[in-house]
Amino acid sequence: MRSIIGVVTFPGSNGDQDALYAVTANMGLPGRMVDYRETDLSEFSAVILPGGFSYGDHLRCGAIARFAPVMQPLRAFAEAGGPVLGICNGFQILAEAHLLPGAMLRNKTLSFQCRWVNVRIENANTAWTSGLAQNEKLRLPIANGEGCFFAASEDIDRLEDNGQIVARYCDEQGAAIESANPNGSSHNIAGVANLAANVVGLMPHPERASEQLMGGADGLKLLKSVLNYLALPV
């Protein structure tokens, strides 16, 4: 059966198996691991860059992974409109590769944050959120030490105007307040998209919230959105 979703695995990835499980067991789609040395992504309809510590986070999170052989075909895949999701470290890699705006800094707490948070969907028209409602609240886990999204104020304004902010940290009522922000991200930003809205980066882990046995299944709703984008049966 043709692989539908590829999950790129780098040295140090630790969310790759989780992402592949969500794709195959929870979404019911064919998929496979994509080694970071591969240079042909033509068999895939969508690609996920998972969480973890690619190359041990040496230099800077994602700074080495952006030069992996798989990144050149990934860039071409994204530029051709292919849906790409970067989760946690995958988000950091996409930012380092300039496939997504902004930069990821150390958490303002200067500590690793590993807990469940609430996020509010700001743009329900991306490849990875089209199955959700605008302002829908999701409960998802985070696990990061460098999850503080940063961009200059004029760049934040541009992201706002372009609808590139995908999700914000919020409280139980859906309010994006400071106390709901686990890492100090600018404007409570938890996820962003490129201008074409086919490439999305998200710091929370939807693949770790893809069935109730994990503590919640809100992440599966987000992941399944790509089926709408690909015009596949949900």
Backbone as CSV, one residue per row, in Angstrom:
resi,resn,N_x,N_y,N_z,CA_x,CA_y,CA_z,C_x,C_y,C_z
1,MET,0.844,-1.195,0.000,0.000,0.000,0.000,0.878,1.243,0.000
2,ARG,0.474,2.251,-0.754,1.262,3.469,-0.869,1.341,4.200,0.460
3,SER,2.540,4.631,0.841,2.694,5.397,2.072,2.042,6.767,1.888
4,ILE,1.177,7.133,2.809,0.494,8.420,2.728,1.251,9.481,3.513
5,ILE,1.638,9.153,4.735,2.316,10.125,5.593,3.686,9.602,5.996
6,GLY,4.686,10.422,5.800,6.043,10.086,6.207,6.406,10.804,7.485
7,VAL,7.085,10.117,8.383,7.550,10.702,9.639,9.072,10.717,9.606
8,VAL,9.651,11.899,9.505,11.103,12.022,9.396,11.739,11.741,10.750
9,THR,12.756,10.903,10.755,13.467,10.614,12.002,14.920,11.053,11.880
10,PHE,15.339,11.884,12.813,16.707,12.391,12.883,17.436,11.692,14.033
11,PRO,18.749,11.715,14.055,19.456,11.237,15.238,19.011,12.054,16.457
12,GLY,18.448,11.406,17.447,17.960,12.105,18.632,16.461,12.311,18.663
13,SER,15.758,11.993,17.566,14.291,12.098,17.599,13.747,11.112,18.628
14,ASN,12.732,11.525,19.377,12.099,10.575,20.305,10.583,10.573,20.194
15,GLY,10.042,11.414,19.316,8.606,11.435,19.102,8.204,10.797,17.791
16,ASP,9.188,10.179,17.111,8.901,9.617,15.797,7.962,8.414,15.886
17,GLN,8.211,7.521,16.842,7.335,6.361,17.001,5.929,6.786,17.423
18,ASP,5.851,7.784,18.278,4.547,8.301,18.699,3.766,8.827,17.495
19,ALA,4.454,9.595,16.641,3.791,10.179,15.475,3.353,9.098,14.496
20,LEU,4.207,8.113,14.276,3.853,7.047,13.343,2.684,6.226,13.889
21,TYR,2.667,5.997,15.203,1.548,5.275,15.819,0.252,6.048,15.622
22,ALA,0.291,7.356,15.814,-0.908,8.166,15.628,-1.409,8.073,14.195
23,VAL,-0.480,8.065,13.240,-0.844,7.984,11.827,-1.458,6.632,11.489
24,THR,-0.787,5.566,11.888,-1.212,4.230,11.461,-2.313,3.646,12.335
25,ALA,-2.168,3.726,13.651,-3.139,3.105,14.551,-4.366,3.973,14.787
26,ASN,-4.162,5.281,14.953,-5.272,6.155,15.306,-5.957,6.801,14.102
27,MET,-5.170,7.144,13.075,-5.758,7.722,11.872,-6.101,6.650,10.845
28,GLY,-5.495,5.465,10.988,-5.774,4.374,10.068,-5.183,4.557,8.691
29,LEU,-4.079,5.302,8.615,-3.437,5.560,7.329,-2.133,4.787,7.196
30,PRO,-1.756,4.441,5.977,-0.430,3.885,5.782,0.617,4.974,5.943
31,GLY,1.782,4.608,6.428,2.865,5.558,6.597,4.133,4.827,6.960
32,ARG,5.238,5.528,6.974,6.508,4.907,7.359,7.471,5.968,7.849
33,MET,8.506,5.497,8.528,9.599,6.371,8.944,10.401,6.804,7.719
34,VAL,10.865,8.033,7.752,11.716,8.567,6.696,13.066,8.892,7.321
35,ASP,14.098,8.177,6.916,15.431,8.423,7.440,15.915,9.810,7.005
36,TYR,16.618,10.479,7.901,17.079,11.851,7.630,18.026,11.942,6.441
37,ARG,18.533,10.793,5.974,19.440,10.798,4.827,18.718,10.582,3.496
38,GLU,17.420,10.359,3.555,16.671,10.145,2.319,16.512,11.457,1.547
39,THR,16.414,11.330,0.241,16.323,12.529,-0.608,15.157,12.467,-1.593
40,ASP,14.273,11.505,-1.428,13.125,11.385,-2.320,11.864,11.253,-1.477
41,LEU,11.006,12.262,-1.549,9.749,12.257,-0.799,8.545,12.117,-1.720
42,SER,8.762,11.670,-2.937,7.704,11.658,-3.944,6.564,10.703,-3.608
43,GLU,6.794,9.723,-2.746,5.732,8.771,-2.424,4.746,9.285,-1.395
44,PHE,5.064,10.418,-0.756,4.261,10.881,0.373,3.265,11.962,-0.025
45,SER,2.153,11.958,0.682,1.146,13.002,0.540,1.270,14.053,1.639
46,ALA,1.889,13.690,2.749,2.105,14.609,3.861,3.329,14.138,4.638
47,VAL,3.973,15.082,5.323,5.194,14.768,6.065,5.113,15.400,7.446
48,ILE,5.530,14.630,8.456,5.595,15.122,9.831,7.037,15.113,10.307
49,LEU,7.477,16.218,10.889,8.764,16.283,11.588,8.451,16.186,13.073
50,PRO,8.887,15.118,13.742,8.455,14.861,15.114,9.286,15.593,16.164
51,GLY,8.879,15.401,17.409,9.605,15.979,18.526,10.830,15.164,18.903
52,GLY,11.609,15.706,19.814,12.821,15.043,20.278,13.958,16.019,20.442
53,PHE,15.159,15.502,20.279,16.368,16.311,20.479,17.322,16.029,19.330
54,SER,16.946,16.441,18.126,17.748,16.135,16.944,19.188,16.609,17.145
55,TYR,20.099,15.683,16.891,21.541,15.940,17.046,21.862,16.447,18.455
56,GLY,21.090,15.992,19.437,21.348,16.363,20.820,21.123,17.827,21.130
57,ASP,20.415,18.554,20.235,20.191,19.999,20.397,21.501,20.776,20.463
58,HIS,22.581,20.204,19.906,23.858,20.914,19.896,23.751,22.185,19.050
59,LEU,24.526,23.174,19.400,24.530,24.515,18.813,23.243,25.252,19.181
60,ARG,22.105,24.707,18.703,20.801,25.305,18.940,19.776,24.272,18.470
61,CYS,18.618,24.260,19.082,17.612,23.264,18.698,17.282,23.375,17.209
62,GLY,17.507,22.298,16.478,17.194,22.268,15.053,18.246,22.849,14.153
63,ALA,19.297,23.440,14.720,20.296,24.146,13.917,21.117,23.206,13.038
64,ILE,21.340,21.981,13.503,22.085,21.014,12.691,21.129,20.241,11.782
65,ALA,19.966,19.890,12.313,19.009,19.107,11.534,18.586,19.823,10.264
66,ARG,18.595,21.143,10.262,18.172,21.875,9.068,19.061,21.574,7.870
67,PHE,20.284,21.063,8.123,21.212,20.745,7.032,21.189,19.262,6.660
68,ALA,20.315,18.471,7.260,20.220,17.050,6.935,19.793,16.893,5.474
69,PRO,20.236,15.817,4.813,19.900,15.621,3.398,18.403,15.681,3.098
70,VAL,17.566,15.221,4.035,16.127,15.185,3.769,15.502,16.576,3.672
71,MET,16.197,17.593,4.181,15.594,18.912,4.232,15.465,19.577,2.864
72,GLN,16.353,19.271,1.945,16.235,19.864,0.607,14.985,19.370,-0.118
73,PRO,14.749,18.053,-0.172,13.486,17.613,-0.778,12.264,18.034,0.029
74,LEU,12.414,18.188,1.342,11.292,18.658,2.156,10.925,20.089,1.773
75,ARG,11.922,20.910,1.525,11.659,22.284,1.099,10.894,22.289,-0.223
76,ALA,11.340,21.447,-1.162,10.659,21.367,-2.458,9.230,20.848,-2.284
77,PHE,9.063,19.872,-1.404,7.745,19.307,-1.114,6.812,20.395,-0.580
78,ALA,7.316,21.203,0.358,6.521,22.278,0.954,6.207,23.359,-0.072
79,GLU,7.185,23.725,-0.874,6.974,24.773,-1.873,5.975,24.348,-2.942
80,ALA,5.826,23.036,-3.128,4.853,22.515,-4.085,3.464,22.380,-3.469
81,GLY,3.325,22.769,-2.201,2.026,22.734,-1.544,1.789,21.529,-0.664
82,GLY,2.807,20.658,-0.518,2.649,19.481,0.329,2.467,19.869,1.786
83,PRO,1.549,19.225,2.506,1.350,19.539,3.924,2.478,19.009,4.798
84,VAL,3.049,19.886,5.608,4.150,19.547,6.512,3.774,20.012,7.907
85,LEU,3.943,19.126,8.891,3.696,19.478,10.287,4.965,19.268,11.089
86,GLY,5.423,20.319,11.754,6.556,20.225,12.664,6.060,20.279,14.092
87,ILE,6.356,19.235,14.856,5.905,19.146,16.241,7.092,19.338,17.169
88,CYS,7.031,20.344,18.039,8.073,20.594,19.042,9.441,20.762,18.365
89,ASN,10.320,19.773,18.463,11.617,19.894,17.793,11.443,20.044,16.287
90,GLY,10.403,19.424,15.734,10.128,19.597,14.311,9.806,21.042,13.976
91,PHE,9.090,21.718,14.869,8.801,23.146,14.726,10.112,23.928,14.755
92,GLN,10.981,23.598,15.693,12.271,24.275,15.797,13.087,24.099,14.512
93,ILE,13.059,22.896,13.943,13.802,22.625,12.708,13.246,23.457,11.559
94,LEU,11.927,23.510,11.440,11.311,24.286,10.361,11.615,25.776,10.500
95,ALA,11.669,26.262,11.730,12.025,27.667,11.944,13.485,27.915,11.565
96,GLU,14.376,27.002,11.962,15.787,27.146,11.609,15.994,27.096,10.099
97,ALA,15.154,26.314,9.409,15.263,26.181,7.957,14.533,27.313,7.230
98,HIS,13.945,28.228,7.973,13.198,29.369,7.428,11.996,28.927,6.602
99,LEU,11.472,27.744,6.928,10.211,27.325,6.329,9.034,27.835,7.149
100,LEU,9.339,28.304,8.369,8.355,28.945,9.226,8.977,30.199,9.829
101,PRO,8.170,31.198,10.148,8.701,32.434,10.738,9.023,32.273,12.208
102,GLY,9.829,33.211,12.725,10.110,33.268,14.146,11.270,32.396,14.575
103,ALA,11.514,32.404,15.874,12.593,31.614,16.476,12.116,31.075,17.808
104,MET,12.719,29.961,18.235,12.362,29.345,19.501,13.488,29.579,20.508
105,LEU,13.153,30.195,21.649,14.125,30.523,22.687,13.911,29.650,23.915
106,ARG,14.874,29.737,24.858,14.714,29.043,26.134,13.433,29.501,26.821
107,ASN,12.766,28.566,27.458,11.574,28.923,28.232,11.920,30.007,29.244
108,LYS,11.021,30.921,29.453,11.286,32.007,30.399,11.472,31.491,31.818
109,THR,10.937,30.322,32.107,11.141,29.710,33.415,12.542,29.127,33.548
110,LEU,13.249,29.002,32.424,14.576,28.354,32.352,14.505,26.904,32.825
111,SER,13.326,26.312,32.713,13.152,24.915,33.101,12.363,24.180,32.033
112,PHE,12.561,22.876,31.985,11.832,22.035,31.034,10.380,21.948,31.476
113,GLN,9.459,22.190,30.559,8.030,22.155,30.857,7.415,20.900,30.259
114,CYS,6.862,20.046,31.100,6.253,18.792,30.652,4.909,18.646,31.364
115,ARG,3.839,19.035,30.685,2.509,18.989,31.295,1.455,19.210,30.212
116,TRP,0.214,19.062,30.602,-0.888,19.308,29.682,-1.255,20.788,29.720
117,VAL,-1.581,21.329,28.552,-1.960,22.734,28.440,-3.204,22.839,27.558
118,ASN,-3.790,24.014,27.558,-4.898,24.303,26.659,-4.420,25.239,25.558
119,VAL,-4.869,24.982,24.347,-4.567,25.886,23.241,-5.861,26.239,22.518
120,ARG,-5.889,27.437,21.966,-7.043,27.927,21.220,-6.670,28.046,19.752
121,ILE,-7.475,27.472,18.886,-7.185,27.517,17.448,-7.502,28.908,16.905
122,GLU,-6.489,29.544,16.335,-6.634,30.893,15.797,-6.905,30.898,14.300
123,ASN,-6.481,29.856,13.617,-6.687,29.763,12.168,-7.121,28.339,11.842
124,ALA,-8.379,28.188,11.486,-8.924,26.861,11.171,-8.906,26.587,9.677
125,ASN,-8.029,27.271,8.957,-7.965,27.113,7.505,-6.599,26.652,7.017
126,THR,-5.803,26.045,7.896,-4.517,25.514,7.468,-4.674,24.035,7.115
127,ALA,-3.611,23.471,6.535,-3.643,22.054,6.166,-3.853,21.159,7.369
128,TRP,-3.497,21.629,8.565,-3.542,20.788,9.758,-4.586,21.241,10.768
129,THR,-5.429,22.222,10.407,-6.478,22.664,11.334,-7.843,22.784,10.667
130,SER,-7.956,22.418,9.403,-9.200,22.638,8.664,-10.361,21.789,9.183
131,GLY,-10.059,20.778,9.990,-11.125,19.964,10.582,-11.579,20.479,11.927
132,LEU,-11.018,21.606,12.350,-11.350,22.211,13.640,-12.166,23.475,13.429
133,ALA,-12.722,23.989,14.504,-13.490,25.228,14.443,-12.628,26.396,14.913
134,GLN,-12.881,27.561,14.345,-12.200,28.765,14.802,-12.468,28.959,16.292
135,ASN,-11.420,29.221,17.051,-11.479,29.422,18.506,-11.756,28.135,19.282
136,GLU,-11.710,26.980,18.611,-11.874,25.720,19.331,-10.714,25.523,20.299
137,LYS,-11.025,25.022,21.482,-10.007,24.799,22.516,-9.623,23.325,22.537
138,LEU,-8.311,23.067,22.546,-7.790,21.710,22.614,-6.930,21.554,23.862
139,ARG,-6.960,20.360,24.416,-6.087,20.032,25.547,-4.997,19.105,25.028
140,LEU,-3.735,19.584,25.097,-2.604,18.863,24.524,-1.422,18.900,25.489
141,PRO,-0.517,17.918,25.416,0.673,17.946,26.271,1.827,18.722,25.615
142,ILE,2.648,19.309,26.444,3.896,19.918,25.974,5.065,19.217,26.653
143,ALA,6.228,19.307,26.031,7.465,18.750,26.603,8.620,19.468,25.926
144,ASN,9.018,20.607,26.489,10.074,21.389,25.842,10.854,22.235,26.841
145,GLY,12.081,22.514,26.478,12.913,23.433,27.238,13.153,24.723,26.485
146,GLU,12.965,24.666,25.154,13.139,25.827,24.287,11.864,26.001,23.465
147,GLY,10.798,26.326,24.155,9.503,26.441,23.488,8.965,27.845,23.429
148,CYS,9.808,28.816,23.735,9.371,30.217,23.785,9.443,30.824,22.381
149,PHE,8.294,30.964,21.733,8.273,31.543,20.388,8.575,33.030,20.465
150,PHE,9.469,33.474,19.583,9.832,34.896,19.559,9.873,35.397,18.125
151,ALA,9.400,36.609,17.950,9.555,37.348,16.697,9.472,38.829,17.043
152,ALA,10.099,39.658,16.232,10.041,41.103,16.455,8.591,41.575,16.376
153,SER,8.301,42.671,17.059,6.918,43.134,17.152,6.303,43.387,15.783
154,GLU,7.094,43.932,14.847,6.550,44.176,13.514,6.266,42.862,12.772
155,ASP,7.081,41.845,13.086,6.833,40.531,12.479,5.594,39.882,13.075
156,ILE,5.393,40.056,14.382,4.181,39.543,15.024,2.952,40.186,14.389
157,ASP,3.022,41.497,14.160,1.898,42.201,13.531,1.606,41.622,12.151
158,ARG,2.663,41.323,11.422,2.488,40.759,10.083,1.870,39.358,10.162
159,LEU,2.313,38.564,11.126,1.725,37.235,11.310,0.241,37.345,11.652
160,GLU,-0.095,38.304,12.503,-1.500,38.534,12.857,-2.308,38.902,11.615
161,ASP,-1.802,39.860,10.843,-2.514,40.344,9.670,-2.692,39.251,8.627
162,ASN,-1.695,38.378,8.497,-1.729,37.327,7.481,-2.446,36.062,7.944
163,GLY,-2.870,36.024,9.196,-3.521,34.832,9.713,-2.579,33.661,9.902
164,GLN,-1.289,33.962,10.138,-0.298,32.894,10.264,-0.162,32.344,11.679
165,ILE,-0.825,32.965,12.642,-0.828,32.419,13.992,-1.898,31.337,14.048
166,VAL,-1.471,30.116,14.305,-2.362,28.953,14.233,-3.018,28.656,15.576
167,ALA,-2.260,28.800,16.661,-2.788,28.448,17.983,-2.124,29.285,19.061
168,ARG,-2.864,29.537,20.132,-2.342,30.253,21.297,-2.631,29.443,22.557
169,TYR,-1.734,29.568,23.522,-1.982,28.984,24.836,-3.116,29.768,25.495
170,CYS,-4.015,29.053,26.145,-5.157,29.709,26.764,-5.528,28.998,28.065
171,ASP,-6.452,29.595,28.806,-6.928,28.958,30.036,-8.141,28.078,29.729
172,GLU,-8.758,27.537,30.751,-9.901,26.630,30.576,-11.069,27.300,29.859
173,GLN,-11.165,28.601,29.990,-12.259,29.331,29.354,-11.901,29.792,27.935
174,GLY,-10.657,29.527,27.513,-10.235,29.916,26.170,-9.588,31.281,26.084
175,ALA,-9.301,31.891,27.230,-8.677,33.212,27.240,-7.158,33.077,27.173
176,ALA,-6.533,33.793,26.247,-5.079,33.741,26.072,-4.425,34.707,27.047
177,ILE,-4.344,34.297,28.309,-3.799,35.146,29.361,-2.396,34.674,29.739
178,GLU,-1.662,35.559,30.422,-0.262,35.272,30.737,-0.100,34.020,31.589
179,SER,-0.985,33.802,32.526,-0.847,32.651,33.411,-1.058,31.321,32.692
180,ALA,-1.616,31.361,31.482,-1.828,30.137,30.703,-0.663,29.853,29.762
181,ASN,0.313,30.746,29.759,1.460,30.639,28.849,2.586,29.871,29.553
182,PRO,2.882,28.635,29.148,3.830,27.805,29.903,5.305,28.121,29.671
183,ASN,5.614,28.847,28.598,7.028,29.055,28.277,7.387,30.500,27.941
184,GLY,6.435,31.406,28.061,6.719,32.811,27.806,6.666,33.220,26.354
185,SER,6.055,32.404,25.511,5.968,32.714,24.087,5.315,34.068,23.844
186,SER,5.841,34.812,22.870,5.261,36.097,22.501,3.790,35.929,22.140
187,HIS,2.951,36.749,22.748,1.519,36.761,22.445,0.876,35.380,22.624
188,ASN,1.448,34.575,23.524,0.902,33.240,23.828,0.902,32.309,22.613
189,ILE,1.778,32.544,21.658,1.758,31.768,20.417,2.265,30.349,20.649
190,ALA,1.436,29.381,20.273,1.778,27.962,20.402,2.038,27.311,19.054
191,GLY,1.618,27.970,17.972,1.823,27.407,16.640,1.659,28.459,15.569
192,VAL,2.399,28.308,14.489,2.324,29.243,13.363,2.317,28.463,12.052
193,ALA,1.985,29.162,10.979,1.973,28.568,9.644,2.739,29.457,8.682
194,ASN,3.106,28.894,7.526,3.675,29.713,6.466,2.539,30.454,5.757
195,LEU,2.880,31.317,4.828,1.861,32.111,4.146,0.862,31.248,3.392
196,ALA,1.347,30.156,2.825,0.462,29.276,2.052,-0.405,28.390,2.942
197,ALA,-0.106,28.351,4.240,-0.876,27.597,5.243,-0.790,26.087,5.075
198,ASN,0.209,25.609,4.325,0.390,24.154,4.208,1.479,23.639,5.145
199,VAL,2.324,24.538,5.668,3.368,24.175,6.624,2.991,24.761,7.980
200,VAL,2.908,23.903,8.991,2.497,24.326,10.328,3.499,23.829,11.356
201,GLY,3.829,24.681,12.302,4.665,24.298,13.434,3.864,24.434,14.709
202,LEU,3.969,23.433,15.573,3.194,23.416,16.810,4.087,22.912,17.937
203,MET,4.167,23.658,19.044,4.965,23.194,20.169,4.281,22.089,20.962
204,PRO,2.996,22.160,21.246,2.334,21.012,21.900,2.343,19.776,21.003
205,HIS,2.128,18.614,21.610,2.232,17.331,20.916,0.849,16.732,20.637
206,PRO,0.284,16.923,19.451,-1.015,16.300,19.161,-0.936,14.784,19.077
207,GLU,0.230,14.247,18.673,0.368,12.795,18.536,0.348,12.099,19.886
208,ARG,0.626,12.828,20.956,0.584,12.260,22.295,-0.773,12.479,22.957
209,ALA,-1.727,12.924,22.144,-3.113,13.073,22.603,-4.020,12.564,21.493
210,SER,-3.729,11.349,21.049,-4.451,10.808,19.896,-5.396,9.666,20.257
211,GLU,-5.506,9.332,21.549,-6.505,8.366,22.004,-6.708,8.562,23.504
212,GLN,-7.874,8.165,23.993,-8.225,8.442,25.383,-7.282,7.766,26.380
213,LEU,-6.713,6.621,26.019,-5.786,5.947,26.913,-4.551,6.783,27.211
214,MET,-4.263,7.768,26.355,-3.120,8.649,26.563,-3.462,9.806,27.485
215,GLY,-4.738,9.950,27.797,-5.168,11.064,28.631,-6.042,12.056,27.904
216,GLY,-6.208,11.853,26.605,-7.043,12.746,25.807,-6.842,12.480,24.331
217,ALA,-7.831,12.830,23.535,-7.764,12.566,22.090,-7.956,13.820,21.253
218,ASP,-7.786,15.000,21.870,-7.950,16.240,21.104,-6.943,16.351,19.967
219,GLY,-5.761,15.788,20.160,-4.734,15.878,19.130,-5.112,15.159,17.848
220,LEU,-5.920,14.111,17.989,-6.325,13.351,16.809,-7.188,14.204,15.897
221,LYS,-7.999,15.081,16.476,-8.835,15.964,15.660,-7.968,16.879,14.810
222,LEU,-6.884,17.348,15.383,-5.975,18.204,14.638,-5.265,17.419,13.537
223,LEU,-4.732,16.260,13.867,-4.015,15.462,12.876,-4.914,15.047,11.727
224,LYS,-6.165,14.716,12.027,-7.091,14.281,10.984,-7.466,15.414,10.031
225,SER,-7.193,16.645,10.412,-7.498,17.764,9.527,-6.803,17.633,8.182
226,VAL,-5.632,17.003,8.177,-4.895,16.886,6.922,-5.666,16.042,5.914
227,LEU,-6.587,15.193,6.389,-7.400,14.407,5.467,-8.310,15.310,4.649
228,ASN,-8.803,16.381,5.270,-9.607,17.355,4.529,-8.764,18.017,3.445
229,TYR,-7.542,18.391,3.822,-6.647,19.071,2.887,-6.316,18.159,1.709
230,LEU,-6.154,16.872,1.991,-5.813,15.913,0.941,-7.049,15.341,0.255
231,ALA,-8.237,15.783,0.692,-9.500,15.293,0.141,-9.620,13.791,0.264
232,LEU,-9.252,13.267,1.453,-9.380,11.848,1.751,-10.538,11.645,2.720
233,PRO,-11.151,10.470,2.741,-12.253,10.218,3.680,-11.778,10.376,5.124
234,VAL,-12.546,11.070,5.931,-12.203,11.263,7.342,-12.711,10.078,8.151
